[in-house]
Amino acid sequence: MRLLFTFLASAVSLICLAGVGAEQAPVNLCTAASDGNYFAAGRDIASHASAKFLRVSVLETAGSMDNMRRLARGECGAAIVQSDAFLVHQGRDTPEPVEITRNRFLFAEFAHLVCRRDARLATTDDLLSRPERHRVMVGARDSGSALTWRAFTLLDGRYGKLQTERVGGEDALGGVLDGEAHCLFFVSGMGSVFARQVDQRGEELRILAISDDKLRSAQSGSVTPYETRRIPPGVYANLQKGGPDAGTETVGVSAMLVVSRAWTDRHPDGPSALLGAVTGAMPAISRRATARL
């Protein structure tokens, strides 16, 4: 009995010592606008953080590229960014490089390239074969869509030869319907509110397959910017009308949590606690990302 008591007392002492040594790591988590999925995912992550080991402050920002700059300046220890943000940030000859130590997939978004049917285009190969003939609305300046289009031009120079205009949303859709451009490009969840608006007004529009090998095989540091994904047939009644029975092949742009080297060096146990919070938040994040399907 005495031996058992001594063993239990020693065990309790070790646990107490471990508790004394535990550090609550503070982290600023950069997201995007407060009405979007990135900010909501950040709130989910913060709500699942262990108060003993981690304190998460969710920051509203201008989006992925703003987040990369904030990571470089040390304003954020972690951020939610598009999977191609690292590629574009490093490709701008920035004086503020960012080193990422961890990354974690959160949810998938889809590249949508929608063109007028009378342009007689079915795939990106058709579009890129005569770039001087086609104008594309690629998204508003500093938007996630414009970021992805910029990444496309870095990976495949043919995209850079197309005539483009930095217009997005309803303005881009109206411009294409009025004949001001042949195509509009946007990145969103499959079946998002805007994607369905395009589909509802798009009897004269079709969605093009994006099957460029240079995009699918790209690598940027420890991050793979794109994955081949398929929009199942029937998701878009008008845009996919007359398309292949297997659906529309495109590239997936992942929303990812990335953790900076600088924050990891200051808080070596922080990334594990943060990724644990992500694991707890994933059911809510996934439900929100697929809520409209």
C-alpha positions in Angstrom: 0.0 0.0 0.0 2.8 2.3 0.9 4.6 1.6 -2.4 1.3 2.3 -4.3 0.9 5.6 -2.5 4.4 6.6 -3.3 3.9 5.7 -7.0 0.6 7.7 -7.2 2.2 10.7 -5.5 5.1 10.7 -8.0 2.7 10.5 -10.9 0.7 13.4 -9.6 3.9 15.4 -9.2 4.9 14.8 -12.8 1.5 15.8 -14.1 1.6 19.0 -12.1 5.1 19.8 -13.3 4.0 19.2 -16.9 1.1 21.6 -16.3 3.5 24.3 -14.9 5.6 24.0 -18.0 2.7 24.3 -20.5 2.6 27.6 -22.4 -0.4 29.2 -23.9 0.7 30.3 -27.4 -1.0 33.4 -28.7 -1.6 33.5 -32.5 -3.1 36.0 -34.9 -5.0 34.1 -37.5 -5.5 36.1 -40.7 -8.6 35.3 -42.7 -10.6 37.6 -45.1 -13.8 39.6 -45.1 -16.0 39.0 -42.1 -18.9 37.8 -44.3 -17.0 35.0 -46.0 -16.1 31.4 -45.5 -12.5 32.2 -44.5 -13.4 34.3 -41.6 -16.1 31.8 -40.5 -13.6 29.0 -40.7 -11.2 31.1 -38.5 -14.0 31.5 -35.9 -14.6 27.8 -35.9 -10.9 27.1 -35.4 -10.7 29.6 -32.5 -13.7 28.0 -30.8 -12.0 24.6 -30.7 -8.7 25.9 -29.4 -7.6 24.5 -26.1 -7.6 27.5 -23.7 -4.7 25.9 -21.8 -2.3 25.8 -24.9 -3.6 28.2 -27.5 -5.2 31.7 -27.8 -6.5 32.5 -31.3 -7.3 36.0 -32.4 -9.2 36.0 -35.7 -8.3 39.0 -37.9 -10.4 40.3 -40.8 -8.2 41.1 -43.8 -8.4 41.8 -47.5 -7.8 38.2 -48.4 -5.0 35.8 -49.4 -2.4 38.2 -50.7 -2.9 40.6 -47.8 -2.5 37.6 -45.6 0.8 36.7 -47.2 2.1 40.2 -46.7 1.0 40.1 -43.0 2.7 36.7 -42.5 5.9 38.2 -44.0 5.7 41.2 -41.6 5.0 38.9 -38.6 1.6 40.4 -38.0 0.1 36.9 -38.3 1.5 33.6 -37.2 -1.0 31.7 -39.3 -3.4 32.4 -42.1 -6.1 30.9 -44.3 -5.1 31.4 -47.9 -5.8 30.0 -51.4 -3.3 27.3 -52.3 -1.8 29.4 -55.1 -1.2 32.5 -52.9 2.3 31.3 -51.9 3.2 30.9 -55.6 2.0 34.4 -56.6 3.5 36.1 -53.5 7.0 34.6 -54.1 6.7 35.2 -57.9 6.4 39.0 -57.4 10.1 39.4 -56.4 8.9 40.4 -53.0 11.5 41.7 -50.5 9.4 39.9 -47.8 9.7 36.1 -48.4 7.5 33.8 -46.3 8.6 30.4 -45.0 5.8 28.0 -44.2 6.3 25.1 -41.8 2.9 23.5 -41.8 -0.2 23.6 -44.0 -3.6 21.9 -43.7 -6.3 21.6 -46.3 -9.7 23.1 -45.2 -12.0 23.0 -48.2 -12.0 23.0 -52.0 -13.0 25.8 -54.3 -13.3 25.5 -58.0 -12.0 27.5 -61.0 -14.9 28.4 -63.3 -14.1 29.6 -66.8 -17.4 30.5 -68.4 -17.6 31.7 -72.1 -20.2 32.7 -74.6 -21.4 29.7 -76.7 -21.0 31.7 -79.9 -17.2 31.9 -79.2 -17.1 28.2 -80.0 -14.8 27.2 -77.2 -14.9 23.9 -75.3 -11.6 23.7 -73.4 -8.7 26.0 -72.4 -6.8 24.6 -75.4 -9.3 26.2 -77.7 -9.1 29.5 -75.8 -5.3 29.5 -75.7 -4.7 28.5 -79.3 -5.7 32.0 -80.6 -5.2 34.3 -77.5 -5.2 37.5 -79.4 -8.8 36.9 -80.4 -10.3 36.5 -76.9 -11.0 38.8 -73.9 -11.5 37.5 -70.4 -12.9 39.2 -67.3 -10.5 37.7 -64.7 -11.9 39.2 -61.4 -11.5 42.4 -59.6 -8.1 43.7 -58.5 -6.7 41.8 -55.5 -9.6 39.3 -55.6 -9.1 35.6 -55.1 -10.1 35.1 -58.8 -7.5 37.6 -60.1 -4.9 36.0 -57.8 -5.5 32.6 -59.4 -5.5 34.0 -62.9 -2.1 35.6 -62.1 -0.9 32.2 -60.9 -2.0 30.7 -64.2 0.1 33.2 -66.1 3.1 32.4 -64.0 2.7 28.6 -64.7 1.8 28.8 -68.4 2.8 31.9 -70.4 0.0 31.3 -72.8 -2.5 32.7 -70.3 -0.5 36.0 -70.2 -1.1 36.5 -73.9 -4.9 36.7 -73.6 -6.6 40.0 -73.4 -7.8 40.4 -69.8 -9.7 42.9 -67.8 -9.8 43.1 -64.0 -13.5 43.0 -63.6 -15.5 40.5 -61.5 -18.9 39.6 -60.1 -22.1 41.1 -61.7 -20.1 43.5 -63.8 -18.1 40.7 -65.4 -21.2 38.7 -66.0 -23.0 41.6 -67.5 -20.0 42.4 -69.7 -19.9 38.9 -71.2 -23.6 38.8 -71.8 -23.4 42.2 -73.5 -20.6 41.0 -75.7 -17.8 43.1 -74.2 -15.8 40.0 -73.5 -15.8 36.4 -74.5 -15.4 34.8 -71.0 -15.4 35.5 -67.3 -13.3 33.7 -64.8 -14.0 33.2 -61.1 -13.1 30.9 -58.2 -15.8 29.9 -55.8 -17.4 26.9 -54.1 -19.2 24.6 -56.5 -22.8 25.8 -56.6 -22.0 29.0 -54.8 -24.5 31.9 -54.9 -22.7 33.7 -57.7 -22.1 30.5 -59.7 -25.8 29.8 -59.6 -26.6 33.4 -60.7 -24.3 32.9 -63.7 -26.0 29.6 -64.5 -29.5 31.1 -64.2 -28.7 33.9 -66.7 -26.4 31.8 -68.8 -28.5 30.1 -71.5 -26.0 31.5 -74.0 -23.0 30.6 -71.9 -21.0 27.4 -71.2 -18.4 26.3 -68.7 -15.1 25.3 -70.2 -12.9 22.3 -69.2 -9.6 23.3 -67.7 -7.2 20.5 -68.4 -3.8 22.2 -68.6 -1.0 19.8 -67.5 1.2 22.7 -66.4 -1.4 23.7 -63.9 -2.1 20.2 -62.6 1.6 19.3 -62.1 2.6 22.6 -60.5 4.5 22.7 -57.2 5.3 25.7 -55.0 7.5 25.0 -52.0 5.7 22.5 -49.8 2.3 23.4 -51.4 0.6 21.9 -54.4 -1.4 24.8 -55.8 -4.0 22.8 -57.7 -5.7 19.5 -58.0 -7.7 18.1 -60.8 -11.4 18.1 -59.9 -14.6 17.5 -61.7 -17.9 19.3 -61.5 -20.5 16.5 -61.7 -23.0 16.7 -64.6 -26.2 18.6 -63.8 -24.7 20.9 -61.2 -25.3 23.8 -63.6 -28.3 23.2 -65.8 -27.4 25.8 -68.5 -23.6 26.1 -68.3 -23.1 22.3 -68.7 -25.9 21.8 -71.3 -24.5 19.6 -74.1 -21.3 18.9 -72.2 -19.7 15.5 -71.6 -21.7 13.0 -69.6 -18.8 12.7 -67.1 -19.1 16.3 -66.0 -16.7 19.2 -66.4 -13.0 18.8 -65.6 -11.4 21.8 -63.9 -8.8 22.6 -61.2 -9.5 22.8 -57.5 -8.1 25.8 -55.6 -7.8 24.7 -51.9 -8.5 26.9 -49.0 -5.6 26.1 -46.7 -4.3 27.0 -43.2 -0.6 27.9 -43.3 1.7 28.4 -40.3 4.7 30.6 -40.5 8.3 29.6 -39.5 8.7 32.7 -37.4 5.7 31.9 -35.2 6.7 28.2 -35.0 10.2 29.2 -33.8 8.7 31.3 -31.0 6.1 28.7 -30.0 7.4 25.2 -30.9 4.3 23.5 -29.4 1.9 26.0 -31.0 1.4 24.4 -34.4 0.3 21.1 -32.8 -2.2 22.9 -30.7 -3.4 24.9 -33.7 -3.8 21.8 -35.9 -5.6 20.1 -33.1 -8.1 23.0 -33.1 -8.4 22.6 -36.9 -9.3 19.0 -36.5 -12.1 19.8 -34.1 -13.4 22.6 -36.4 -13.3 20.5 -39.6 -16.9 19.1 -39.4 -18.4 22.6 -39.2 -16.0 23.9 -41.9 -16.9 21.1 -44.2 -20.7 21.5 -43.7 -20.5 25.1 -44.5 -18.4 24.6 -47.7 -20.9 22.0 -49.1 -24.1 23.6 -47.7 -25.3 24.7 -51.2 -24.8 21.4 -53.0 
